[in-house]
């Protein structure tokens, strides 16, 4: 018998991988290369998931380079995002295009101690 065991939670799984534009794959590789080798796989996986969510947010069925940049921003702690402006510019994008992403702390809000 094949399939998913009944005790596995399908709702806990990330969405199925989307189609990736070749330039989006290259963009992700360029960004991941900037990360220390010991953290690259984690960075790649996190950024890939967030890029796919960014593509879904705009109703697309494929990930494009702009989605990769948005995903990379989302996986970068807000206090470290100032350094991304230069990176985004070096990749050929206008950083102003990503201003709201760079300023957003969504998903990074701290929970006061003792609260969960």
N, C-alpha and C positions, 0 to 999 in steps of 0.2 A: 504494500500500500504506500502511495506517495502523498505528498502534501504537507501542510503545516500541522504540527501537533496541536491538538485542541487547547493546550494550556499556553500557547504562544499568543501574545497580544499584538494583533496586526496594527492596532491604532498607535502603538508605541514605535513603529518602524518609520523611518524617514520616507518621503515620497519616492517612487521609482525614479531612477536616474533619467534626466531629460537628455535630449539630443544636444550636443555641443558643437557650436560653430568652430571651425579649425583655428580661427584667430582668437577665440575665447580660450581654447586649450593652451595656445602659446602664451596668452596673457597670464593665465594661471601659473604656468611654468616659470615665467619671468618673475612673478611676485614670490613664488615659493623659493626660488633660488636666492632671494634676499634673506631668508630665514636660516638660522644655524641648522646644520645637518641633522642634529638630534631632534629637532622640532618640525622638520619639513613634512613628514607624513601627517602629523596632527594638523598642521596649518593647511595642507592641501585638502584634507578631508573636511575640515570646518569651512573653509572658503568655498569648496565645491558645493556643499549643502546650502550655504547662504546665497551663492550665486544662482542656484536653481530656484530658491525661494524668491529672489529678486526678479528672475524671469517670469515666474508664476504671478508675481504681483502686477506685472504689466501685461498679463494675459498671453504670454508667448509660449510656444511649444519648444523653443530652443534657446540655449544660453548664448548670449553675445558678449563681446568684451566689456561693454558698459556694465552688464550684470556682474561680471567678475570683479570689477572695481568696487561696485556697491557691496558685494559679498565680502571682499577683503576689508573694506571699511567697517562693516558690521562685526567682523571678528577681531577687530583691533580695539583694545580698551580706549575709551574716550580721552584719557589723559595722554595717550601716545599718538593721537591722530594728527597733531600739528605736523609731525614729520611726514605724513602721507601726502601733504599738499605738493611737496617737491617731487615725490614719487609719481603721483598722478600726472603732474606736468611733464615729467620725463617720459611717460608712456604715451604722450601725445594728446592727452585730454585737458580740457580747461577745468581746473579745480573748482571754479565757480559752479559748474554743472552739478557738482556733488556737495555743495555747501550744506544743504539740509541733512544729508547723510553724515557729513563730518561733524555737525553740531549735535546730532541726536545721541542721546545716551540710552535709547530704548534697549532693554534687555540687560543693561549694566547697572540699573539702580541698586543701591545697596539696601539690604534689609537691616533695620536696627537690631542690635544684639538682643537675643532672647525671643525674637519673632521669627517664625518660619512659615 
